[in-house]
Amino acid sequence: MQQVLVIGQIHEAGLKILNEHKDLIVDMFSDPDVDIPVEKIEAAAAILVRYGVLTEADIENAKRLRVVSRHGVGIDNLPMAALTARGIPVAIVGSVNAVSVAEQALAMILALSKKIFQYDQAVRNENWTIRDSLATSELVQKTLLLLGFGRIGREVALRAQAFDINVHIFDPFVSTGDATDAGVEKVEDWKQILGQVDMLSLHLPLTSETQNLIDAEVLSKMKPTAILINVARGGLVDETALYNELSTRMSAGGAGIDTFEEEPLSLKSALLSLPNVIVSPHSAALTEEASKRMGVVAANNVIAGLEGHLDPSLVINHEEIDKLTS
């Protein structure tokens, strides 16, 4: 029998797969803030991580560990260098949450463009004349810039094109031909076109290079009416700089934010005082459908990792491990 450690609550469909496997014993810690006994980590042949942070110190003596399954696609909560050095594959769930996240991005764009929340409140406060402000705008023939054109970025582009939005992308790993085939225009220098962009949507991992990528300098180049969407990773946006711009020069624009530098977001955050900011609790991927798919894939990755037949396309450090063993 092999031990599987599950950190964070996952969908019952995923748990069922693990619990019904005859060769597995499952230890689940649904609250990621609970201190996990070190002996549980050291006994684990597989760790499935949804929430919480797994550190290099945590796995130092986890000699039985053979696979880490990430319930999602982000890996900034994992000690990737240490895992890779030991030849331990880290599997993600792939595109199973791409539609949910893409829909959230479009929902935020629509809500901000149409001032849904402001107009709703105006009606409730008997301010019917707000309609004469002409504060809303159409999406047709507007320009959307996607930073990152992976699984989620491509789903956003598809939905944006249905609204007749002109989609530009920046992604060094996507060829011009691939972009053209997808009906989008690839740009080489995204900062140079910021003045032409009506909507900027982030679909990047959080790394040392992307930390605070959207800073005061970038924001100063955007249109006063521009909309920023972050359904990717907290830390990509300098939140203080964003507040400063949205409360002054970009007050006619807005931001839709699902991920924050510190989570949960403090009620003292200045962003919450702005009417042109829409927030959600890092929940873009958490529809019933996507949650089930993520749980099932994450559980199956555990089994595949232990049985030696992981899908290489889902192993984030596949190439690095191959280099170590070649």
RAFEN-V659849 format. One line per field, one symbol per residue. phi: phi as a letter, one per 30 degrees, with the letter a starting at -180 (. if undefined). psi: psi as a letter, one per 20 degrees, with the letter a starting at -180 (. if undefined). Layout:
BEGIN
phi = ???
psi = ???
END
This chain:
BEGIN
phi = .cdbcccjdbeeddddddddddcccccccdcdddddeddddddddbbccccicccdddcecddddbacccdlbdbdcbdeddddecicdccccicdcdddddddddddeddddchedddeddddcicddedddhddbcceidcccccjbcededddeeddddcicdccbbadccddddddddibcdccbdddcedcccbbbcbbdcbddcehecceddddcdddcdccbbccbdjdcdddddeedddbdcddclbcbcbbdbbdddddeddddcdcbcbbdhbeccdedddddddddddddeddddcibddedccdcedddeddcd
psi = qqppppoqprqhhghggghiphjqppopnhoiipopphhgghiphqpopfrrpprhhhjgjmhipiqpppmaiqjijqmggggghjkoqopricjhjggggghgghgggghhhjlghghghgghjkmhihhiilirqqhpjrppppoplbgghhhggghhhhjkqopqqooijprhgggghjkrppqhnhhhjhiiphppppmqrorhhipkgnahgghiiqqhjqpppnkepqihpohghgggghiehkhibrqppiqrgppqpqiiphhiipikppqqlljhilrgghggggggggghhgghghiklqohiiohkghghhhhi.
END
